Amino acid sequence: PIAARVAALERARGVEVVTVSIAKADLYPELPWRAGALVASVVALVVAIGDVIRPDWATSTTLLLALAAVMLSGAGAALLVVFVRPFARLFLSRLRAEAETRQYAHAYFLDRQLFRTRRRNGILILVARFEHRVELVADIGFDGRVAAAEWGTVIPPMVPLLREGRADDALIAGLDALDALLAARGFAGDGRSGNELPDATMREDEGDR
């Protein structure tokens, strides 16, 4: 469905569009450590408060149990980050997610040479499933016809679907919004697609990195 929608958009608007769906924009090696340290600190604080409230509970056995609780809770949180994505996402800052997704999209555009279209009219729409982020990169052929801020109107319809785990539906929604934007700016094709860039969605998972 996505490839067919891309082809239809290209024929109607005379542009070249590439859609990409990735698992993560970065490995984020700091997240397990951040989660482990935070959870362990919270457990240690709870234990310390308990010692203040009931100092008579403090024995060599309870101290060992408290130490074990702190260490195990930290290790457990770190493991949850590795295996449970919604939990891991709690420890990822919005600014870091934005920066990594934007960097990934621009690097992808350059590495795959999506700028090598005859009219410099390539557009990349990239969704990062872990970050729930969308990035759009447009070539210089649109300068002066579509304002930088206007590209952002393609993204809002995509984000709720991406948060629901519906990456393909998010891409379809983005293509519909892109079609409407280009139509409003007077872009019209000749009914044919140059097919300079692939229509099928490019997919990258963590194992592909």
C-alpha positions as CSV (number, residue, x, y, z in Angstrom):
1,P,0.0,0.0,0.0
2,I,2.8,2.4,0.8
3,A,4.6,1.9,-2.5
4,A,1.4,2.4,-4.4
5,R,0.7,5.6,-2.5
6,V,4.2,6.9,-3.2
7,A,3.9,6.1,-6.9
8,A,0.5,7.9,-7.1
9,L,1.9,10.9,-5.3
10,E,4.9,11.1,-7.6
11,R,2.7,10.9,-10.7
12,A,0.4,13.6,-9.3
13,R,3.0,16.0,-8.0
14,G,6.0,15.4,-10.2
15,V,8.3,14.7,-7.2
16,E,10.4,11.8,-5.9
17,V,9.6,10.4,-2.4
18,V,11.4,7.9,-0.2
19,T,9.9,6.5,3.0
20,V,12.0,4.9,5.6
21,S,11.1,3.0,8.8
22,I,13.8,2.4,11.4
23,A,13.8,0.7,14.8
24,K,16.0,3.3,16.5
25,A,18.0,6.3,15.5
26,D,20.7,5.4,18.0
27,L,21.7,2.6,20.4
28,Y,21.5,4.9,23.4
29,P,24.0,2.9,25.6
30,E,23.5,5.3,28.5
31,L,19.8,4.3,29.1
32,P,20.4,1.1,31.1
33,W,22.9,2.9,33.3
34,R,20.5,5.9,33.7
35,A,17.6,3.7,34.6
36,G,19.6,1.5,37.0
37,A,21.1,4.5,38.8
38,L,17.8,6.2,39.2
39,V,15.8,3.2,40.4
40,A,18.6,2.2,42.8
41,S,18.7,5.7,44.2
42,V,15.0,5.7,44.8
43,V,15.1,2.4,46.6
44,A,18.1,3.5,48.7
45,L,16.2,6.7,49.6
46,V,13.2,4.6,50.7
47,V,15.5,2.3,52.8
48,A,17.1,5.3,54.4
49,I,13.7,6.9,55.3
50,G,12.7,3.6,56.8
51,D,15.8,3.5,59.0
52,V,15.0,7.0,60.2
53,I,11.4,6.1,61.0
54,R,12.1,2.8,62.6
55,P,15.7,2.7,63.7
56,D,15.0,-0.4,65.8
57,W,14.7,-2.4,62.6
58,A,18.3,-1.8,61.7
59,T,20.2,-5.0,62.2
60,S,23.0,-6.7,60.3
61,T,20.5,-8.8,58.4
62,T,18.2,-5.9,57.4
63,L,21.2,-3.9,56.3
64,L,22.3,-6.8,54.0
65,L,18.8,-7.1,52.7
66,A,18.6,-3.4,52.0
67,L,21.9,-3.5,50.2
68,A,20.6,-6.4,48.1
69,A,17.4,-4.6,47.3
70,V,19.2,-1.5,46.1
71,M,21.6,-3.6,43.9
72,L,18.9,-5.9,42.5
73,S,16.5,-3.1,41.8
74,G,19.1,-1.2,39.8
75,A,20.1,-4.3,37.9
76,G,16.5,-5.1,37.2
77,A,15.8,-1.6,35.9
78,A,18.8,-1.8,33.6
79,L,17.5,-5.2,32.2
80,L,14.0,-3.8,31.7
81,V,15.5,-1.0,29.6
82,V,17.1,-3.6,27.3
83,F,14.0,-5.7,26.8
84,V,11.0,-3.5,27.4
85,R,10.9,-0.5,25.0
86,P,8.1,1.5,26.7
87,F,10.1,1.4,29.9
88,A,13.3,2.4,28.1
89,R,11.5,5.3,26.4
90,L,10.9,6.8,29.9
91,F,14.6,7.5,30.3
92,L,15.1,9.1,26.9
93,S,15.0,12.8,26.8
94,R,12.9,14.5,24.1
95,L,15.8,16.7,23.0
96,R,18.1,13.7,22.6
97,A,15.5,11.8,20.6
98,E,14.9,14.8,18.3
99,A,18.6,15.3,17.7
100,E,19.4,11.7,17.0
101,T,16.4,11.2,14.6
102,R,17.2,14.4,12.7
103,Q,20.9,13.4,12.4
104,Y,20.0,9.9,11.2
105,A,17.6,11.3,8.6
106,H,20.0,13.8,7.2
107,A,22.8,11.2,7.1
108,Y,20.5,8.7,5.4
109,F,19.6,11.3,2.8
110,L,23.3,11.9,2.0
111,D,24.5,8.3,2.3
112,R,21.8,7.0,-0.1
113,Q,22.4,10.0,-2.4
114,L,18.8,10.9,-2.5
115,F,19.9,14.3,-3.9
116,R,20.8,12.7,-7.2
117,T,17.5,13.4,-8.9
118,R,17.4,15.4,-12.2
119,R,15.4,18.2,-10.7
120,R,16.7,17.9,-7.1
121,N,13.1,17.2,-6.0
122,G,13.7,14.3,-3.6
123,I,11.8,14.1,-0.3
124,L,12.6,11.7,2.5
125,I,10.0,10.8,5.2
126,L,11.6,8.8,8.0
127,V,9.9,7.4,11.1
128,A,11.9,6.2,14.1
129,R,9.7,3.7,15.9
130,F,11.4,3.7,19.3
131,E,11.6,7.4,19.5
132,H,8.1,8.0,18.1
133,R,9.7,10.7,15.9
134,V,9.3,11.7,12.3
135,E,11.8,13.6,10.2
136,L,11.3,15.0,6.7
137,V,14.2,16.1,4.5
138,A,13.5,17.9,1.2
139,D,16.1,18.6,-1.5
140,I,16.9,22.2,-2.7
141,G,14.5,21.9,-5.6
142,F,11.7,23.0,-3.3
143,D,13.5,26.2,-2.1
144,G,11.4,29.2,-2.7
145,R,8.2,27.2,-3.3
146,V,7.7,25.5,0.1
147,A,8.7,27.3,3.3
148,A,10.8,25.4,5.8
149,A,8.0,25.6,8.4
150,E,5.4,24.2,6.0
151,W,7.1,20.9,5.8
152,G,6.3,20.5,9.5
153,T,2.6,20.3,8.7
154,V,3.2,16.8,7.3
155,I,4.3,15.4,10.7
156,P,1.3,15.9,13.2
157,P,-1.0,13.4,11.5
158,M,1.7,10.8,11.7
159,V,2.8,11.0,15.4
160,P,-0.4,9.5,17.1
161,L,-0.3,6.5,14.7
162,L,3.4,6.0,15.4
163,R,2.8,6.0,19.1
164,E,0.2,3.3,18.6
165,G,2.8,1.2,16.9
166,R,1.3,1.7,13.5
167,A,4.3,2.8,11.5
168,D,3.0,1.9,8.1
169,D,-0.3,3.8,8.8
170,A,1.7,6.7,9.9
171,L,3.6,6.8,6.7
172,I,0.4,6.7,4.7
173,A,-1.0,9.6,6.7
174,G,2.3,11.5,6.1
175,L,2.1,10.9,2.4
176,D,-1.5,12.1,2.3
177,A,-0.5,15.3,4.2
178,L,2.5,15.8,1.9
179,D,0.2,15.4,-1.2
180,A,-2.1,18.1,0.2
181,L,0.8,20.4,0.9
182,L,2.3,20.0,-2.6
183,A,-1.1,20.5,-4.2
184,A,-1.6,23.7,-2.3
185,R,1.8,24.9,-3.5
186,G,0.9,24.2,-7.1
187,F,3.0,21.1,-7.7
188,A,1.6,19.0,-10.6
189,G,3.1,16.1,-12.5
190,D,2.5,14.8,-15.9
191,G,0.9,11.6,-14.7
192,R,4.1,9.7,-15.0
193,S,6.7,8.8,-12.3
194,G,10.3,9.1,-13.0
195,N,11.1,6.4,-10.5
196,E,14.5,7.8,-9.8
197,L,14.2,6.7,-6.2
198,P,12.6,3.5,-4.8
199,D,8.9,3.5,-4.0
200,A,9.0,0.7,-1.5
201,T,9.6,1.6,2.1
202,M,13.1,1.0,3.2
203,R,13.2,-0.8,6.6
204,E,16.0,-0.9,9.1
205,D,15.9,-2.8,12.3
206,E,18.4,-3.0,15.2
207,G,20.0,-6.1,13.7
208,D,20.7,-4.2,10.5
209,R,22.9,-1.6,12.2
